[in-house]
């Protein structure tokens, strides 16, 4: 029987020289649903950290002749994300203060009853979960709806295939134009899978140089390169027992592809600057708007890596080919935005729906979402009409005409944001948008992230 993935925030390292206490603590926490690994000295603790990812650590103040206070910064340097709770038989305020100053988040006095131990672990688990959630939101991550559906027969079949694939650990390659919802489908596959309780970690391949992308993916150790001031976990570690999503894999640097190929094949890797080989139990989903087969022929993408990623492939049709879904998406986005912005718009009239369906949406769902967000802010009425829609051929409203343009009384930043937003929304791909703007793809990515586009 396959082991279920450890839920986010529930991986525990216990460090104590008392074997009986370790056994009791372990039984207690495992009964409460935690995944527990033990160590009886500092060397073992460091070995465990080299082999596994932990969300929290219960560290004894005195481990034989070793000082837990001396070991604490070593463990924190190896795993800065790990929440450390000090435990000791001494009820000393000065010791507690010293532990907190060195990075501990809590302090337990032994003997500790089971209820208090589990309560402390649950509190740290929730704190770790919230940290990861904030990180995902900062990276632009959004949860995928569990009830994805489509009125388009071809898209409905794709969703059915995705649900079937989700039940396995097969690598999935999602193809489609920019803005067709590849990220959303990847998150849905994770949500439908047995890995749903673990993390979904995204690597945006066009956003960084090869060196920084390797660090983002696999992590690095202090001093590995200029600016590496401490140890850092990579997205592979974050996704352990969950799903790793490689967004825009077609832009993955050719020089780094052998290391990615090895990881896809063996699930083995090394952090930058660290010779220790690590393993990660992750499910891989990749997405691209580029033609990888053509890139292979041109020598821009490794053929063996393409074969490894192309185990199961699904291609999302552009929005113009599934017009029956447009009204449903528009209403879904409108409900989200009017709730967030507390605006009056509640629905679209028939002519507005017809205009939405008639438009070709070169930017696909991303462009539709952008248009509906504008409408939700600018429309002063409960029903959205054609005149409120900022679409080619629609009747522009006075509010829509006030969008930043050359010569308007707006800042350069507002003008740049409006220009980038317009070009991205009307370009077939992000590469084409970057070429139109006269910048490279990584610069466009940073600008989009800066302006929240």
C-alpha positions in Angstrom: 0.0 0.0 0.0 1.4 3.4 -1.0 2.2 5.7 1.9 0.1 8.8 2.1 2.0 12.1 1.8 2.8 13.9 5.0 0.5 17.0 5.4 2.1 20.4 5.2 3.5 21.5 8.6 3.4 18.1 10.2 7.0 16.8 9.8 8.8 16.7 13.2 12.4 16.2 14.3 12.9 15.2 18.0 16.4 15.7 19.4 17.1 14.3 22.9 19.6 12.0 24.5 16.9 10.3 26.6 15.8 7.2 24.6 12.7 6.6 26.7 11.5 10.2 26.4 12.1 10.1 22.7 10.0 7.0 22.4 7.1 8.5 24.4 7.2 11.8 22.6 7.2 10.0 19.2 4.3 7.8 20.1 2.3 10.8 21.3 2.9 12.9 18.2 2.4 10.0 15.8 -0.9 9.2 17.4 -1.8 12.9 16.7 -1.0 12.4 13.0 2.5 13.8 12.9 5.4 12.3 10.9 8.3 11.9 13.4 12.0 11.3 13.1 14.3 11.1 16.1 18.0 11.9 16.9 20.0 11.4 20.1 22.9 13.8 19.5 23.8 16.8 17.4 25.6 14.8 14.7 22.5 12.6 14.2 20.3 15.7 14.1 22.4 17.2 11.3 22.4 13.9 9.4 18.6 13.8 9.6 18.3 17.3 8.3 20.6 16.4 5.3 18.2 13.5 4.5 14.8 15.0 5.2 12.7 18.2 5.3 11.2 19.0 8.7 8.6 21.7 9.6 9.5 21.8 13.3 12.1 20.5 15.8 11.8 19.8 19.5 15.4 20.3 20.8 16.6 19.4 24.3 18.6 22.0 26.1 21.3 19.5 27.2 22.0 16.5 24.9 24.4 14.5 26.9 27.5 16.8 27.0 26.3 18.9 24.1 24.5 22.2 24.5 21.2 22.6 22.7 21.7 26.3 22.6 25.0 25.8 20.7 23.3 23.3 18.3 20.3 25.6 17.7 21.9 28.1 15.3 23.5 25.2 13.5 20.1 23.6 12.8 18.6 27.0 12.0 21.4 27.7 9.5 20.8 24.3 7.8 17.0 24.7 7.8 16.0 28.4 8.3 12.3 27.6 7.7 12.2 25.0 10.5 10.4 26.1 13.7 12.5 25.1 16.7 11.0 24.5 20.2 13.5 24.2 23.1 12.7 21.7 25.9 14.4 21.3 29.2 13.9 20.4 32.9 15.1 23.9 33.9 12.3 26.5 34.3 14.7 29.4 33.7 13.6 32.7 32.2 17.1 33.6 31.1 17.5 30.3 29.3 14.2 30.8 27.5 15.3 34.3 26.5 18.6 33.0 25.2 16.8 30.3 23.1 14.4 32.9 21.6 17.4 35.2 20.7 19.0 32.3 18.8 15.9 31.6 16.8 13.6 29.3 18.9 9.9 30.0 18.6 8.7 28.4 21.9 9.9 26.8 25.1 8.7 23.6 26.9 9.5 22.5 30.4 10.0 18.8 31.1 8.3 16.6 32.1 5.8 17.7 29.5 2.3 16.0 29.5 1.1 14.6 26.2 -1.7 17.2 25.8 0.7 20.1 26.1 3.2 18.5 23.7 0.5 17.9 21.0 -1.0 21.3 21.5 2.4 22.9 21.0 3.1 20.8 17.9 -0.3 21.7 16.4 0.3 25.4 17.0 3.7 25.3 15.3 2.2 23.2 12.5 -0.5 25.8 11.8 2.1 28.6 11.9 4.2 26.7 9.3 1.2 26.2 7.1 0.4 29.9 7.2 4.0 30.8 6.4 3.8 28.5 3.3 0.4 29.9 2.3 1.7 33.5 2.5 4.7 32.5 0.4 2.4 30.9 -2.2 0.2 34.1 -2.3 3.3 36.3 -2.6 4.3 34.1 -5.6 1.0 34.7 -7.2 -0.5 31.3 -6.4 -4.2 30.8 -6.2 -6.2 27.8 -5.2 -7.8 25.8 -8.0 -11.6 25.3 -7.8 -12.4 21.6 -7.1 -15.4 21.8 -9.5 -13.7 22.7 -12.8 -16.1 22.2 -15.6 -16.6 23.2 -19.2 -19.5 23.5 -21.7 -17.1 22.8 -24.5 -17.0 19.0 -25.3 -13.2 19.0 -26.1 -12.4 20.9 -22.9 -14.7 18.6 -20.9 -12.8 15.6 -22.2 -9.5 17.2 -21.2 -10.7 17.8 -17.6 -11.9 14.2 -17.4 -8.4 13.0 -18.6 -6.8 15.3 -16.0 -8.9 13.8 -13.2 -7.9 10.3 -14.3 -4.2 11.2 -14.4 -4.4 12.9 -11.0 -5.0 9.6 -9.4 -1.5 8.5 -10.5 2.0 10.0 -10.0 2.6 10.2 -13.8 4.4 13.3 -15.0 2.0 15.7 -16.9 2.9 18.2 -19.6 0.2 20.9 -20.1 0.3 22.7 -23.5 -1.5 25.7 -24.7 -1.3 29.4 -25.5 -0.4 31.9 -22.9 -3.4 32.6 -20.5 -5.4 29.4 -21.3 -5.3 28.3 -17.6 -2.4 25.9 -17.5 -1.5 27.0 -14.0 -5.1 26.5 -12.8 -5.3 23.0 -14.4 -2.0 22.1 -12.7 -3.3 23.1 -9.3 -6.5 21.2 -10.0 -4.6 18.0 -10.7 -2.7 18.5 -7.4 -6.0 19.1 -5.6 -7.6 15.9 -7.1 -4.5 13.8 -6.3 -3.5 11.8 -3.2 -0.9 14.5 -2.7 -3.4 17.3 -2.0 -2.5 17.5 1.7 1.1 18.4 0.8 2.6 21.5 -0.9 2.2 22.7 -4.5 5.4 24.6 -5.4 5.9 26.6 -8.6 9.1 27.4 -10.5 8.7 30.2 -13.0 11.3 29.1 -15.5 11.7 32.4 -17.6 12.1 34.6 -14.6 15.8 34.0 -13.5 19.3 33.4 -14.8 20.5 29.8 -15.0 22.5 30.1 -11.8 19.6 31.7 -9.8 17.1 29.2 -11.3 19.2 26.3 -10.1 19.2 27.8 -6.6 15.4 28.4 -6.8 14.8 24.8 -7.9 17.3 22.9 -5.8 18.3 25.4 -3.0 21.8 26.5 -2.0 24.2 26.6 0.9 25.8 29.6 2.5 28.6 31.0 0.4 27.7 29.0 -2.8 27.8 32.2 -4.8 27.8 36.0 -4.4 24.7 36.9 -2.3 24.2 33.5 -0.8 24.3 34.7 2.8 22.6 31.7 4.3 21.3 28.2 3.5 18.1 28.1 1.5 15.7 25.3 0.6 14.7 25.0 -3.0 11.2 24.5 -4.5 12.0 20.8 -4.7 12.2 20.6 -0.9 9.1 22.7 -0.5 7.2 20.3 -2.7 8.5 17.2 -1.0 5.6 14.6 -1.0 3.6 17.1 -3.0 3.6 18.6 -6.5 6.3 20.6 -8.3 5.0 22.7 -11.2 7.5 23.9 -13.8 5.8 26.8 -15.5 7.0 27.7 -19.0 9.4 24.8 -19.2 10.2 25.8 -22.8 12.3 28.6 -21.3 14.3 26.4 -19.1 18.1 27.1 -19.8 19.6 24.5 -22.0 22.8 24.3 -19.8 20.7 23.4 -16.8 18.6 20.8 -18.5 20.9 17.8 -17.7 20.4 18.4 -14.0 16.7 18.7 -14.4 16.7 15.5 -16.5 18.5 13.6 -13.7 16.0 14.9 -11.2 13.0 13.9 -13.3 14.5 10.4 -13.8 15.9 9.7 -10.4 14.4 12.3 -8.1 17.9 13.0 -6.9 19.7 16.4 -6.8 22.3 18.5 -4.9 21.9 22.0 -3.6 24.2 24.6 -5.2 27.5 24.4 -3.3 26.6 21.2 -1.5 28.0 17.8 -2.5 25.4 15.9 -0.5 23.0 14.0 -2.8 19.3 14.4 -1.7 16.1 12.7 -2.8 12.6 14.2 -3.1 9.3 12.5 -3.4 7.5 14.9 -5.8 5.0 14.7 -8.6 6.1 16.8 -11.6 3.8 18.9 -13.8 5.2 21.1 -16.5 3.6 23.6 -18.8 4.6 25.6 -21.8 3.1 27.7 -24.6 6.0 26.8 -26.9 6.4 23.9 -29.4 8.9 21.6 -27.7 9.0 19.2 -30.6 10.3 22.0 -32.8 12.7 23.2 -30.1 14.1 19.7 -30.0 14.7 19.8 -33.7 16.4 23.2 -33.4 18.6 21.9 -30.6 17.1 24.3 -28.1 15.6 21.6 -25.9 16.9 18.2 -24.9 15.1 15.3 -26.6 15.5 13.0 -23.6 14.1 15.6 -21.2 11.1 16.1 -23.6 10.4 12.4 -23.6 10.5 12.3 -19.8 8.2 15.2 -19.4 5.8 14.1 -22.1 4.5 11.0 -20.3 0.9 12.4 -20.3 0.2 15.6 -22.3 -2.9 17.6 -22.5 -3.4 20.7 -24.7 -5.8 23.4 -23.5 -7.7 25.0 -26.4 -7.7 28.8 -26.6 -10.7 30.7 -25.4 -11.8 31.6 -28.9 -12.4 27.9 -29.6 -14.6 27.4 -26.5 -16.9 30.4 -26.6 -19.6 28.6 -24.6 -17.3 28.9 -21.6 -16.8 32.7 -21.8 -20.0 33.8 -20.1 -19.4 31.4 -17.2 -15.8 32.6 -16.7 -16.9 36.3 -16.9 -19.6 35.8 -14.2 -17.1 33.9 -12.0 -14.5 36.6 -12.2 -17.1 39.4 -11.7 -18.4 37.7 -8.5 -14.8 37.6 -7.2 -13.9 41.2 -8.0 -17.1 42.9 -6.9 -16.8 41.1 -3.5 -13.1 42.2 -3.2 -13.7 45.8 -4.3 -17.3 46.1 -2.9 -18.6 47.5 -6.2 -22.2 47.4 -7.4 -21.9 45.3 -10.6 -23.7 41.9 -10.3 -24.3 40.6 -13.8 -23.9 41.2 -17.6 -26.8 42.0 -19.9 -27.5 40.0 -23.1 -25.7 42.4 -25.4 -22.6 42.4 -23.1 -22.5 38.6 -23.0 -22.8 38.6 -26.8 -19.9 41.0 -27.1 -17.8 39.0 -24.8 -18.5 35.8 -26.9 -17.8 37.6 -30.2 -14.4 38.8 -29.1 -11.4 36.5 -30.0 -9.5 37.0 -26.7 -5.9 36.7 -27.9 -4.8 36.9 -24.3 -7.3 34.1 -23.4 -8.5 33.8 -19.8 -5.8 36.2 -18.5 -7.2 38.9 -20.8 -10.8 38.1 -19.9 -10.0 38.3 -16.2 -8.2 41.6 -16.7 -11.2 43.1 -18.6 -13.7 41.9 -16.0 -11.6 43.4 -13.2 -11.6 46.8 -15.0 -15.4 46.5 -15.5 -16.0 45.6 -11.9 -14.2 48.7 -10.8 -15.5 51.2 -13.4 -19.1 50.1 -13.8 -21.4 52.2 -11.6 -24.5 50.1 -12.1 -25.6 46.6 -11.1 -25.9 45.4 -14.7 -22.8 45.5 -17.0 -23.7 46.8 -20.5 -21.7 46.8 -23.7 -20.7 50.4 -23.2 -18.9 49.4 -20.0 -16.7 46.8 -21.8 -13.2 48.0 -22.9 -13.2 45.8 -26.0 -12.4 46.6 -29.6 -15.7 47.5 -31.3 -17.5 48.2 -28.0 -18.8 51.6 -27.0 -16.2 53.1 -24.6 -17.5 54.8 -21.5 -16.0 58.0 -20.0 -14.5 56.0 -17.2 -12.8 53.5 -19.5 -11.5 56.4 -21.6 -9.7 57.7 -18.6 -7.2 54.8 -18.7 -3.6 56.1 -18.7 -2.3 57.2 -22.1 0.4 59.4 -23.4 -0.2 63.0 -22.5 -2.6 62.1 -19.6 -1.9 63.6 -16.1 -0.5 60.3 -14.9 2.9 59.1 -13.5 5.4 57.3 -15.7 4.8 54.2 -13.6 1.1 54.3 -14.3 1.7 54.8 -18.0 4.2 51.9 -18.1 1.8 49.6 -16.2 -1.1 50.5 -18.6 1.1 50.0 -21.7 2.5 46.6 -20.5 -1.0 45.5 -19.5 -2.4 46.4 -23.0 0.4 44.7 -24.9 0.3 41.5 -22.8 -3.5 41.4 -23.1 -3.5 41.6 -26.9 -0.4 39.5 -27.7 -0.7 35.8 -28.6 2.2 34.8 -26.4 4.4 36.4 -23.7 7.4 36.1 -26.0 5.6 38.1 -28.6 4.6 40.7 -26.0 8.2 41.0 -24.9 9.4 41.5 -28.5 6.8 44.2 -29.0 7.9 45.9 -25.8 11.6 45.6 -26.8 12.6 43.7 -23.6 13.6 40.1 -22.9 11.2 37.6 -21.3 12.7 37.8 -17.8 12.3 41.6 -17.7 8.7 41.3 -18.8 8.1 38.7 -16.1 9.6 41.0 -13.4 7.5 43.9 -14.6 4.3 41.9 -14.6 5.1 40.7 -11.0 5.9 44.3 -10.0 2.6 45.6 -11.2 0.5 42.6 -10.2 -0.5 41.8 -13.8 
